[in-house]
Amino acid sequence: MSTSIARTTYVGLDVHQERISVALYRPGAQQPDEDQIANSPEAVRRLVRRWKDPAAVRVCYEAGPTGYGLQRTFATLGVDCAVIAPALIPKRSGVRIKTDRRDARKLAELFRADLLTTIRIPPPEEEAVRDLIRAREDLGEDILRARHRLSKFLLRHDRVYREGKTRWTDQHLAWIRRQTFETAGLEDLIGHHLAIIEARLRQRELMDGAIDRIAVSEPYAAAVRRLCCLRGIKPLSALTLLVEVGDFRRFATAAHFMGFTGLVPSEASSGERHQRGSITKTGNAHLRRVLVEAAWAYRQKPALGARWRLRFADQPAELAAYAISAQQRLHARYWRMTNRGKLSTVATVAVARELAGFIWGVMTECWA
């Protein structure tokens, strides 16, 4: 055991809305000191005052719904606090008892053994942008559900739209408003459904305006323009990538970044048997969704016209060449897989995985 580890106190916290369970391993101790405190800044400050040397204490807790406020409180008190990735915590098979005290003790033990994976803590300003983008994503889901509710209501009453092929256009909405019913109250119900949809669309429009303003302001503007050189990446998706990943240079290679996205195949190999399965889906689901959506654009032939040249106008020639080669490679990859009989969804996910590598290259300037 190194001298620094021997002198370090390790603390595991199991954090809930009202209470925090504490397990503290002093240097050389075999059993932890256990406690439970209120989840408040005042209680945390009282806990730190009880430690003789806060600079020699390392604290950890799992990432969860309580966010990063606790970590930032510890940082202001001069305590090293790490937030742990829950999905990467080692688990023992056969354990059937789970309590807050046991969870705190397990975190402290694994933290002392250096077996936990920490996550990056975003600055408050970056977290605010990320929350805005995630709220916009949630709003899109709300709009989809509201439209489904209205369409299924109409279907239950034998109202099927056959005047056009595309739904939720002005023509479709006008058809919905023309529907009449003999039973009292049903026409008002259509109005209520439409009001919900229109309110959500208006909210999304306001959020899109705020996101567009952020995308062209510092510190994001240059990185957004750079990412938009890649096909399928627009300001909204570029900003999503930036706030969900943060510093791309924390990934040593493109393969490491692909693994972070959860787009790499799972594997169960032993001896001479090598078996790969579906993608791992570990890591950031928001990031994975943006990449897969962008990958669908590579079904089309590479676009090298005047509109695309405008995207490269203020960018280095090497970056433009890199983006063009990405278009050509990913387009060929998609059609090579589909022509071999792969499902379009499978091919798109494979393209999304390679697109993640190109994005990593753009943000780390590996094209230079």
C-alpha positions in Angstrom: 0.0 0.0 0.0 1.4 3.4 -1.0 2.1 6.1 1.6 -0.6 8.4 0.2 -3.2 5.7 0.3 -2.2 4.7 3.8 -2.8 8.3 5.0 -6.0 8.8 3.2 -9.5 8.5 4.7 -12.1 7.1 2.3 -15.8 7.9 2.6 -18.7 6.3 0.8 -22.1 8.1 0.7 -25.5 6.6 -0.1 -27.5 9.7 -1.0 -31.2 10.1 -0.9 -33.5 13.2 -1.0 -33.7 13.6 2.8 -30.9 11.5 4.3 -27.3 10.5 3.5 -25.8 7.3 4.9 -22.1 7.7 5.6 -19.4 5.0 5.8 -15.9 6.3 6.7 -12.7 4.2 6.5 -9.8 5.7 8.4 -6.2 4.9 7.4 -5.5 1.2 8.2 -9.0 0.6 9.6 -10.7 -2.7 8.9 -14.2 -1.6 9.9 -15.9 1.7 8.9 -17.3 4.5 11.1 -21.0 4.7 10.1 -23.4 7.6 10.4 -26.4 9.1 8.9 -27.0 12.8 8.3 -29.6 15.1 6.7 -29.1 15.9 3.0 -28.4 19.6 3.5 -25.4 21.9 3.1 -25.4 22.7 6.8 -25.3 19.0 7.8 -22.5 18.4 5.3 -20.4 21.3 6.7 -20.9 19.9 10.2 -19.7 16.5 9.0 -16.6 17.9 7.4 -15.7 19.9 10.5 -15.5 16.6 12.4 -12.7 15.5 10.1 -9.2 16.6 11.4 -7.7 17.0 7.9 -10.4 17.4 5.1 -7.7 17.6 2.5 -6.7 14.0 3.3 -10.3 12.7 2.8 -11.7 11.3 -0.4 -15.4 11.1 -0.7 -17.6 9.3 -3.3 -21.3 8.8 -4.1 -23.3 7.4 -7.0 -24.6 9.6 -9.8 -28.4 9.8 -9.5 -31.4 12.1 -9.3 -29.8 14.3 -6.6 -27.4 15.7 -9.1 -24.0 17.3 -8.5 -24.9 19.8 -5.8 -23.4 17.6 -3.1 -20.1 17.3 -5.0 -20.0 21.1 -5.4 -20.6 21.6 -1.7 -17.7 19.3 -0.8 -15.5 21.2 -3.3 -16.2 24.5 -1.6 -15.1 22.9 1.7 -11.8 21.7 0.2 -12.8 18.0 0.1 -12.1 15.7 -2.9 -15.5 14.3 -3.9 -16.0 11.9 -6.8 -19.3 11.0 -8.5 -19.4 7.3 -9.5 -20.9 5.7 -12.6 -23.6 3.4 -11.1 -23.6 0.9 -14.1 -19.9 0.3 -13.6 -19.9 -0.5 -9.9 -18.7 -4.1 -9.4 -21.4 -6.4 -8.1 -21.1 -9.7 -6.2 -23.4 -12.5 -7.2 -25.5 -14.1 -4.5 -25.9 -10.9 -2.4 -29.6 -10.6 -1.5 -29.5 -7.9 1.2 -29.5 -4.3 0.2 -29.6 -1.4 2.7 -28.4 2.2 2.7 -25.7 1.4 5.2 -24.5 -1.6 3.2 -24.4 0.5 0.0 -22.4 3.3 1.6 -19.9 0.7 3.1 -19.5 -1.0 -0.3 -18.8 2.3 -2.0 -16.2 3.2 0.5 -14.5 -0.3 0.2 -14.4 -0.2 -3.6 -13.3 3.4 -3.6 -10.4 2.5 -1.3 -9.5 -0.4 -3.6 -9.6 1.9 -6.7 -12.3 -0.2 -8.3 -14.8 2.5 -9.1 -15.2 4.6 -12.3 -15.8 8.3 -11.8 -17.8 10.5 -14.2 -17.1 14.0 -15.4 -18.7 16.8 -13.5 -19.9 19.5 -15.9 -19.6 23.2 -15.0 -22.9 24.7 -13.9 -23.2 26.8 -17.1 -22.7 23.7 -19.3 -25.2 21.7 -17.1 -27.8 24.4 -17.6 -27.5 24.1 -21.4 -27.6 20.3 -21.2 -30.8 20.5 -19.1 -32.4 22.8 -21.7 -31.6 20.4 -24.5 -32.9 17.4 -22.5 -36.1 19.3 -21.7 -36.5 20.0 -25.4 -36.1 16.3 -26.1 -38.7 15.5 -23.4 -41.0 18.0 -25.0 -40.7 16.2 -28.4 -41.8 13.0 -26.7 -44.8 14.9 -25.1 -45.9 16.1 -28.5 -45.7 12.6 -30.0 -47.8 11.2 -27.1 -50.4 14.0 -27.4 -50.7 13.4 -31.2 -51.1 9.7 -30.6 -53.8 10.3 -28.1 -55.8 12.5 -30.5 -55.3 10.2 -33.5 -56.4 7.1 -31.5 -59.4 9.1 -30.2 -60.4 9.8 -33.8 -59.8 6.2 -34.8 -62.1 4.9 -32.0 -64.9 7.1 -33.5 -64.2 5.9 -37.1 -62.6 9.1 -38.3 -59.7 8.1 -40.6 -57.8 10.7 -42.6 -57.6 9.9 -46.3 -57.3 13.4 -47.9 -53.5 13.3 -47.9 -50.5 11.1 -47.2 -48.8 13.3 -44.6 -50.3 13.8 -41.1 -50.0 16.8 -38.8 -49.8 19.2 -41.7 -52.0 22.3 -42.0 -54.3 20.3 -44.3 -54.6 17.4 -41.7 -55.2 19.8 -38.8 -58.0 21.6 -40.8 -59.6 18.1 -41.4 -59.5 17.4 -37.7 -61.2 20.7 -36.9 -64.0 20.0 -39.4 -65.0 16.8 -37.5 -68.5 16.9 -36.0 -70.1 14.5 -33.6 -73.7 13.8 -32.5 -72.7 13.1 -28.9 -72.3 16.3 -26.9 -68.8 17.0 -25.6 -66.7 15.1 -28.2 -66.1 18.2 -30.4 -64.9 20.1 -27.3 -62.6 17.2 -26.5 -60.9 17.6 -29.9 -60.3 21.2 -29.0 -58.7 20.2 -25.8 -56.4 17.7 -27.5 -55.4 20.3 -30.1 -54.8 23.0 -27.5 -52.4 20.6 -25.7 -50.5 19.9 -29.0 -50.3 23.6 -30.0 -49.1 24.6 -26.5 -46.3 22.0 -26.6 -45.3 23.1 -30.1 -45.1 26.7 -29.0 -43.0 25.7 -26.1 -40.6 23.8 -28.4 -40.4 26.7 -30.7 -39.3 29.0 -27.8 -36.8 26.4 -26.7 -35.4 26.1 -30.3 -34.9 29.8 -30.4 -33.0 29.8 -27.1 -30.9 26.8 -28.3 -30.1 28.6 -31.6 -28.9 31.6 -29.7 -26.6 29.5 -27.5 -25.2 27.6 -30.6 -23.9 30.9 -32.1 -22.5 32.3 -28.9 -19.3 31.6 -27.0 -18.0 29.1 -25.9 -19.9 26.9 -28.3 -20.0 28.7 -31.7 -16.7 27.6 -33.2 -17.1 23.9 -32.1 -20.7 23.9 -33.4 -19.6 25.2 -36.9 -16.8 22.6 -36.9 -19.2 19.7 -36.1 -21.7 20.9 -38.7 -19.2 20.1 -41.4 -20.3 16.5 -40.9 -23.4 15.4 -42.7 -26.4 14.8 -40.4 -25.1 17.2 -37.8 -27.1 20.4 -37.4 -26.7 23.1 -34.7 -29.1 21.3 -32.3 -27.3 17.9 -32.6 -23.9 19.6 -32.5 -24.7 21.4 -29.3 -26.1 18.2 -27.8 -22.8 16.4 -28.6 -20.8 19.2 -26.9 -22.7 19.4 -23.7 -23.2 15.6 -23.3 -19.5 14.8 -23.9 -17.7 17.8 -22.7 -14.0 17.4 -23.3 -13.5 15.0 -26.2 -9.8 14.7 -25.4 -10.5 12.7 -22.3 -10.9 9.8 -24.7 -7.5 8.6 -25.9 -8.7 7.1 -29.1 -11.8 7.0 -31.4 -12.5 3.5 -30.2 -12.7 4.6 -26.6 -15.2 7.3 -27.6 -17.2 4.7 -29.6 -17.3 2.6 -26.4 -18.6 5.5 -24.4 -21.5 6.0 -26.8 -22.7 2.4 -26.2 -22.7 1.7 -30.0 -20.1 -1.1 -29.9 -21.2 -4.7 -30.1 -21.4 -6.8 -26.9 -19.2 -9.8 -26.8 -19.2 -13.2 -25.1 -16.0 -15.0 -26.2 -14.2 -17.9 -24.5 -11.5 -20.1 -25.8 -11.9 -20.7 -29.5 -15.5 -19.4 -29.4 -16.0 -15.8 -30.4 -19.6 -14.4 -30.3 -20.7 -10.9 -30.7 -24.2 -9.7 -29.9 -26.2 -6.5 -30.0 -24.7 -3.1 -29.0 -23.9 -2.6 -25.4 -26.2 0.5 -24.9 -24.0 1.6 -22.0 -23.1 5.2 -21.5 -25.1 8.2 -22.5 -28.5 7.4 -24.2 -29.0 11.1 -25.3 -25.7 11.0 -27.2 -26.5 7.6 -28.7 -29.9 8.9 -30.0 -28.3 11.9 -31.7 -25.7 9.8 -33.4 -28.2 7.2 -34.8 -30.5 10.0 -36.0 -27.6 11.7 -37.8 -26.5 8.3 -39.3 -29.7 8.0 -41.3 -28.5 10.9 -43.5 -25.8 8.7 -45.0 -28.3 6.7 -47.0 -28.2 9.5 -49.5 -25.3 10.0 -52.0 -22.5 12.3 -50.8 -23.6 16.0 -51.0 -20.8 18.2 -52.4 -22.8 21.0 -53.9 -22.7 24.8 -53.3 -24.8 24.5 -50.1 -22.3 22.1 -48.6 -19.4 24.3 -49.6 -20.9 27.1 -47.5 -20.4 24.9 -44.4 -16.7 24.7 -45.2 -16.3 28.4 -45.9 -14.5 29.3 -42.7 -13.0 25.9 -41.9 -9.5 24.6 -42.7 -9.2 22.7 -46.0 -8.0 19.6 -44.2 -11.3 19.5 -42.2 -13.3 19.9 -45.4 -11.5 16.9 -46.9 -12.0 14.9 -43.7 -15.7 15.6 -43.7 -16.0 14.7 -47.4 -14.2 11.4 -46.8 -16.5 10.7 -43.9 -19.5 11.1 -46.2 -18.1 8.8 -48.9 -17.0 6.1 -46.4 -20.2 6.1 -44.4 -22.5 6.1 -47.4 -20.5 3.2 -48.9 -20.6 1.4 -45.5 -24.4 1.7 -45.3 -25.1 0.3 -48.7 -22.5 -2.4 -48.5 -24.2 -3.8 -45.4 -27.7 -3.5 -46.7 -26.7 -5.1 -50.0 -25.4 -8.1 -48.0 -28.8 -8.5 -46.4 -28.4 -6.6 -43.2 -31.4 -4.7 -41.9 -31.4 -1.0 -42.5 -31.5 -0.4 -38.7 -28.5 -2.5 -38.2 -26.6 -0.8 -40.9 -27.5 2.6 -39.5 -26.2 1.7 -36.1 -22.9 0.6 -37.6 -22.7 3.9 -39.5 -23.5 5.8 -36.2 -20.6 4.0 -34.5 -18.2 5.0 -37.3 -19.7 8.5 -37.3 -18.8 8.8 -33.6 -15.2 8.1 -34.6 -15.2 10.9 -37.2 -16.8 13.3 -34.6 -14.0 12.4 -32.2 -11.5 13.1 -35.0 -13.1 16.5 -35.7 -13.1 17.6 -32.0 -9.5 16.4 -31.4 -8.2 17.7 -34.7 -6.9 14.3 -35.7 -7.6 15.4 -39.3 -4.8 18.0 -39.1 
